[in-house]
Amino acid sequence: MGENQSIQEKLLAFKKLVKFSDSAWDERGLNPSNAETCSILENLFNECANDLIEAAKSGLKSIQFKQILQNGLSRFNASEYDTEEREFICDYFFQLSIIVSVDFKGNLNRWLYGRILSTIFEVHSFFKGQDKVIDTLTQNCTSCGSKLETFILRKEEGIPDYNWTVIQCSECKEYNLLSVGPNIKELKFGNYISIEQISKSDFTEEQANVRLEQIKFFRKK
């Protein structure tokens, strides 16, 4: 498979992801934004992903991908979103930049903090909590063996372990089942994207694995 074809498939998987579902907010320990805001965010990200897919089809290079990302980011008016929403937006743009192999951290810094503050924060990292990883959960992809890492940023006693998560490896696109356990207040994804949440109150582990196999079958058709 060519590099651009691989990029296209990863971008298509990103588009299929319900990026601002209630469960996605819950994973960050946050209350969901209103439905209208989430719909706008979803549509703006899918527009950007579409632009990147067309660029990959045309064989464009990193500098063009970076401009497309910047154009996509410019569609988001930072003043219209609160801090948590802006950080969530940056997380997804960071995922897109990884897919197309573009260094986009400086652009995200400037959008998140403003031009003056970003020159201060860039010497550290653009994610506010990136240098505060307190634990890392690791499991191997069941297909290619890549390490699928989940970075734990905050814990809090008493938070239940609500869901199984169907995730997709960024290397080989295989679907895997993830459980992070209780007391996780904030986390970030590593070498994978989240595809679907499966409630532990409604599904046993065996049933969650059945759902995993269904996703593997139908999404690879």
Secondary structure as UniProt FT lines:
FT   HELIX           3..16
FT   TURN            19..20
FT   HELIX           22..27
FT   TURN            28..29
FT   HELIX           35..57
FT   TURN            58..59
FT   HELIX           62..74
FT   HELIX           78..80
FT   HELIX           83..99
FT   TURN            100..101
FT   HELIX           105..113
FT   HELIX           115..121
FT   TURN            122..124
FT   TURN            128..129
FT   HELIX           130..132
FT   STRAND          135..140
FT   TURN            142..144
FT   STRAND          147..155
FT   TURN            157..158
FT   STRAND          163..169
FT   TURN            170..172
FT   STRAND          175..178
FT   STRAND          184..189
FT   STRAND          192..199
FT   TURN            200..202
FT   HELIX           205..219
//
